[in-house]
Amino acid sequence: MEIFWQDLRYSLRTLWKSPGFTLIAVVALALGIGANTAIFSVVNAVLLRPLPYASPEKLVWIWETSPVNEIPQEVASYPNFNDWRQQSQSFEGMAAFAGYYQFLTGPDGTPERLSGAAVVGDFFKVLGVQPMLGRTFLPEENQGGNQRAVILSYGLWQQRFGGSALAASASCWNKPLCCRAIRSQ
């Protein structure tokens, strides 16, 4: 053990005598540790940690292809999705979504740009998630011409509506919305 302490004292004296080398060594170690931490954080979040759904190993993503237009992965049209859902015997449930931006206008008339998704089918059932408050969409709410129904994120509900279930009335595209649920955090 005494040899270890001798080696440590010698190393520290050597580093103290050459501050330029010491600075470069410390910076190199700091950059290496920082890069390693950042890469592990990304790998952990994307590959190692399971998705926050009930059975993530059962989820699949289905695309259409368009060889004529040389598009290997194309979003399916709603009529095609509806045909797949009606004819499917291999899946417990099917859902579709399309992400987009929306302008929300509250009771005070102030617009706010939000990111969201239009969903159809058993979207929340397929993902195995339940809202914190309220209910998911009913089958008749998937039909065109019905009143638009939304499920708010917890953050939007707290920020824009102050967490009040009665205050969650707003409009998008100048059409009234009816809040069905508050998504859990």
C-alpha positions as a LaTeX table, in Angstrom:
\begin{tabular}{lrrr}
\hline
Residue & $x$ (\AA) & $y$ (\AA) & $z$ (\AA) \\
\hline
Met1 & 0.00 & 0.00 & 0.00 \\
Glu2 & 2.93 & 2.31 & 0.67 \\
Ile3 & 4.10 & 1.94 & $-2.94$ \\
Phe4 & 0.65 & 3.15 & $-4.11$ \\
Trp5 & 0.95 & 6.33 & $-2.00$ \\
Gln6 & 4.48 & 6.91 & $-3.28$ \\
Asp7 & 3.27 & 6.60 & $-6.90$ \\
Leu8 & 0.36 & 8.93 & $-6.23$ \\
Arg9 & 2.61 & 11.62 & $-4.67$ \\
Tyr10 & 5.03 & 11.32 & $-7.59$ \\
Ser11 & 2.20 & 11.67 & $-10.13$ \\
Leu12 & 0.82 & 14.76 & $-8.41$ \\
Arg13 & 4.29 & 16.38 & $-8.23$ \\
Thr14 & 4.83 & 15.68 & $-11.95$ \\
Leu15 & 1.44 & 17.16 & $-12.88$ \\
Trp16 & 2.13 & 20.21 & $-10.70$ \\
Lys17 & 5.46 & 20.84 & $-12.44$ \\
Ser18 & 3.89 & 20.89 & $-15.96$ \\
Pro19 & 0.62 & 22.89 & $-15.76$ \\
Gly20 & 0.11 & 22.95 & $-19.58$ \\
Phe21 & 0.06 & 19.17 & $-19.80$ \\
Thr22 & $-2.16$ & 18.98 & $-16.71$ \\
Leu23 & $-4.66$ & 21.40 & $-18.24$ \\
Ile24 & $-4.81$ & 19.44 & $-21.52$ \\
Ala25 & $-5.21$ & 16.13 & $-19.65$ \\
Val26 & $-8.04$ & 17.50 & $-17.47$ \\
Val27 & $-9.85$ & 19.04 & $-20.47$ \\
Ala28 & $-9.51$ & 15.78 & $-22.44$ \\
Leu29 & $-10.89$ & 13.79 & $-19.51$ \\
Ala30 & $-13.78$ & 16.25 & $-19.05$ \\
Leu31 & $-14.68$ & 16.12 & $-22.75$ \\
Gly32 & $-14.50$ & 12.33 & $-22.79$ \\
Ile33 & $-16.67$ & 11.95 & $-19.70$ \\
Gly34 & $-19.17$ & 14.53 & $-20.99$ \\
Ala35 & $-19.44$ & 12.91 & $-24.42$ \\
Asn36 & $-19.82$ & 9.46 & $-22.87$ \\
Thr37 & $-22.58$ & 10.72 & $-20.57$ \\
Ala38 & $-24.45$ & 12.41 & $-23.43$ \\
Ile39 & $-24.26$ & 9.34 & $-25.68$ \\
Phe40 & $-25.40$ & 7.03 & $-22.88$ \\
Ser41 & $-28.33$ & 9.33 & $-22.09$ \\
Val42 & $-29.53$ & 9.14 & $-25.69$ \\
Val43 & $-28.99$ & 5.37 & $-25.97$ \\
Asn44 & $-30.75$ & 4.83 & $-22.64$ \\
Ala45 & $-33.75$ & 6.97 & $-23.61$ \\
Val46 & $-34.10$ & 5.56 & $-27.13$ \\
Leu47 & $-32.97$ & 1.94 & $-26.91$ \\
Leu48 & $-32.76$ & 0.68 & $-23.35$ \\
Arg49 & $-35.74$ & 2.19 & $-21.54$ \\
Pro50 & $-39.05$ & 0.55 & $-22.56$ \\
Leu51 & $-41.71$ & 2.66 & $-24.22$ \\
Pro52 & $-44.30$ & 4.06 & $-21.78$ \\
Tyr53 & $-47.07$ & 1.79 & $-23.07$ \\
Ala54 & $-48.70$ & $-1.34$ & $-21.67$ \\
Ser55 & $-47.19$ & $-3.82$ & $-24.19$ \\
Pro56 & $-44.63$ & $-2.00$ & $-26.35$ \\
Glu57 & $-43.36$ & $-5.27$ & $-27.86$ \\
Lys58 & $-46.79$ & $-5.79$ & $-29.48$ \\
Leu59 & $-46.89$ & $-2.41$ & $-31.25$ \\
Val60 & $-46.19$ & $-2.27$ & $-34.97$ \\
Trp61 & $-46.16$ & 0.58 & $-37.47$ \\
Ile62 & $-47.66$ & $-0.13$ & $-40.88$ \\
Trp63 & $-46.80$ & 1.95 & $-43.94$ \\
Glu64 & $-47.93$ & 1.97 & $-47.51$ \\
Thr65 & $-45.38$ & 1.91 & $-50.30$ \\
Ser66 & $-45.51$ & 3.67 & $-53.63$ \\
Pro67 & $-42.96$ & 2.08 & $-55.99$ \\
Val68 & $-44.20$ & 4.19 & $-58.90$ \\
Asn69 & $-43.31$ & 7.39 & $-57.02$ \\
Glu70 & $-40.27$ & 5.74 & $-55.39$ \\
Ile71 & $-41.66$ & 6.29 & $-51.88$ \\
Pro72 & $-40.70$ & 3.34 & $-49.64$ \\
Gln73 & $-42.74$ & 4.50 & $-46.63$ \\
Glu74 & $-45.90$ & 6.51 & $-47.16$ \\
Val75 & $-48.63$ & 7.34 & $-44.68$ \\
Ala76 & $-51.77$ & 5.32 & $-45.35$ \\
Ser77 & $-54.91$ & 7.10 & $-46.46$ \\
Tyr78 & $-57.95$ & 6.88 & $-44.19$ \\
Pro79 & $-59.95$ & 4.67 & $-46.62$ \\
Asn80 & $-57.03$ & 2.21 & $-46.82$ \\
Phe81 & $-56.62$ & 2.25 & $-43.04$ \\
Asn82 & $-60.34$ & 1.62 & $-42.62$ \\
Asp83 & $-60.16$ & $-1.34$ & $-45.03$ \\
Trp84 & $-57.19$ & $-2.79$ & $-43.16$ \\
Arg85 & $-58.96$ & $-2.40$ & $-39.83$ \\
Gln86 & $-62.15$ & $-4.11$ & $-41.08$ \\
Gln87 & $-60.29$ & $-6.98$ & $-42.78$ \\
Ser88 & $-57.60$ & $-7.54$ & $-40.16$ \\
Gln89 & $-57.55$ & $-10.85$ & $-38.34$ \\
Ser90 & $-54.00$ & $-10.56$ & $-37.01$ \\
Phe91 & $-54.22$ & $-7.47$ & $-34.81$ \\
Glu92 & $-56.10$ & $-6.93$ & $-31.56$ \\
Gly93 & $-56.76$ & $-3.34$ & $-32.57$ \\
Met94 & $-55.68$ & $-0.75$ & $-35.11$ \\
Ala95 & $-55.35$ & 3.00 & $-34.81$ \\
Ala96 & $-54.11$ & 5.80 & $-37.01$ \\
Phe97 & $-52.82$ & 9.28 & $-36.29$ \\
Ala98 & $-51.54$ & 12.32 & $-38.10$ \\
Gly99 & $-49.52$ & 14.98 & $-36.33$ \\
Tyr100 & $-50.16$ & 18.64 & $-37.03$ \\
Tyr101 & $-50.19$ & 22.11 & $-35.53$ \\
Gln102 & $-53.38$ & 23.73 & $-34.36$ \\
Phe103 & $-54.38$ & 27.18 & $-33.16$ \\
Leu104 & $-56.39$ & 27.08 & $-29.95$ \\
Thr105 & $-58.64$ & 29.99 & $-29.06$ \\
Gly106 & $-59.88$ & 30.14 & $-25.50$ \\
Pro107 & $-62.73$ & 32.10 & $-23.92$ \\
Asp108 & $-60.65$ & 35.29 & $-23.91$ \\
Gly109 & $-60.08$ & 35.04 & $-27.71$ \\
Thr110 & $-56.28$ & 34.75 & $-27.49$ \\
Pro111 & $-54.93$ & 32.22 & $-30.04$ \\
Glu112 & $-52.14$ & 29.83 & $-29.12$ \\
Arg113 & $-50.25$ & 27.49 & $-31.49$ \\
Leu114 & $-50.20$ & 23.90 & $-30.26$ \\
Ser115 & $-48.83$ & 20.66 & $-31.59$ \\
Gly116 & $-51.24$ & 17.76 & $-31.59$ \\
Ala117 & $-52.47$ & 14.73 & $-33.46$ \\
Ala118 & $-55.70$ & 13.69 & $-35.10$ \\
Val119 & $-56.38$ & 10.11 & $-34.05$ \\
Val120 & $-58.90$ & 7.51 & $-35.20$ \\
Gly121 & $-59.76$ & 4.00 & $-34.24$ \\
Asp122 & $-58.88$ & 2.55 & $-30.87$ \\
Phe123 & $-55.85$ & 4.81 & $-30.49$ \\
Phe124 & $-55.73$ & 4.87 & $-26.69$ \\
Lys125 & $-56.81$ & 1.24 & $-26.34$ \\
Val126 & $-54.04$ & 0.12 & $-28.73$ \\
Leu127 & $-51.45$ & 2.05 & $-26.70$ \\
Gly128 & $-52.91$ & 0.72 & $-23.46$ \\
Val129 & $-53.29$ & 4.14 & $-21.85$ \\
Gln130 & $-56.18$ & 5.68 & $-19.98$ \\
Pro131 & $-56.81$ & 9.38 & $-19.40$ \\
Met132 & $-56.36$ & 10.82 & $-15.94$ \\
Leu133 & $-59.83$ & 12.42 & $-16.07$ \\
Gly134 & $-62.74$ & 11.72 & $-18.40$ \\
Arg135 & $-62.91$ & 9.08 & $-21.10$ \\
Thr136 & $-61.39$ & 8.17 & $-24.44$ \\
Phe137 & $-63.24$ & 8.66 & $-27.72$ \\
Leu138 & $-66.43$ & 6.79 & $-28.50$ \\
Pro139 & $-66.80$ & 4.98 & $-31.87$ \\
Glu140 & $-69.38$ & 7.52 & $-33.06$ \\
Glu141 & $-66.86$ & 10.34 & $-32.48$ \\
Asn142 & $-64.74$ & 8.83 & $-35.29$ \\
Gln143 & $-67.49$ & 9.67 & $-37.77$ \\
Gly144 & $-67.21$ & 12.85 & $-39.82$ \\
Gly145 & $-69.60$ & 15.72 & $-39.12$ \\
Asn146 & $-69.72$ & 15.17 & $-35.37$ \\
Gln147 & $-68.62$ & 17.73 & $-32.83$ \\
Arg148 & $-64.84$ & 17.80 & $-32.50$ \\
Ala149 & $-63.65$ & 16.07 & $-29.36$ \\
Val150 & $-60.22$ & 16.51 & $-27.79$ \\
Ile151 & $-58.10$ & 14.96 & $-25.10$ \\
Leu152 & $-55.86$ & 17.59 & $-23.54$ \\
Ser153 & $-52.36$ & 16.96 & $-22.28$ \\
Tyr154 & $-51.91$ & 17.46 & $-18.57$ \\
Gly155 & $-49.50$ & 20.36 & $-19.16$ \\
Leu156 & $-51.91$ & 22.25 & $-21.44$ \\
Trp157 & $-54.79$ & 21.63 & $-19.06$ \\
Gln158 & $-52.79$ & 23.09 & $-16.18$ \\
Gln159 & $-51.24$ & 25.99 & $-18.12$ \\
Arg160 & $-54.14$ & 27.15 & $-20.26$ \\
Phe161 & $-57.15$ & 26.11 & $-18.19$ \\
Gly162 & $-55.74$ & 26.26 & $-14.66$ \\
Gly163 & $-56.55$ & 22.60 & $-14.01$ \\
Ser164 & $-60.29$ & 23.27 & $-13.98$ \\
Ala165 & $-62.42$ & 20.62 & $-15.69$ \\
Leu166 & $-65.19$ & 23.16 & $-16.32$ \\
Ala167 & $-62.82$ & 25.67 & $-17.93$ \\
Ala168 & $-61.74$ & 23.35 & $-20.73$ \\
Ser169 & $-63.91$ & 24.84 & $-23.45$ \\
Ala170 & $-62.23$ & 26.30 & $-26.49$ \\
Ser171 & $-62.31$ & 26.33 & $-30.26$ \\
Cys172 & $-60.01$ & 25.24 & $-33.07$ \\
Trp173 & $-60.46$ & 26.41 & $-36.66$ \\
Asn174 & $-63.37$ & 28.52 & $-35.37$ \\
Lys175 & $-65.29$ & 25.37 & $-34.47$ \\
Pro176 & $-66.21$ & 24.50 & $-30.88$ \\
Leu177 & $-64.36$ & 21.69 & $-29.15$ \\
Cys178 & $-65.66$ & 19.43 & $-26.46$ \\
Cys179 & $-63.02$ & 18.23 & $-24.00$ \\
Arg180 & $-63.42$ & 14.51 & $-23.35$ \\
Ala181 & $-60.48$ & 13.83 & $-21.05$ \\
Ile182 & $-57.21$ & 14.97 & $-19.52$ \\
Arg183 & $-54.24$ & 12.79 & $-20.44$ \\
Ser184 & $-52.09$ & 11.63 & $-17.54$ \\
Gln185 & $-48.62$ & 13.06 & $-16.97$ \\
\hline
\end{tabular}
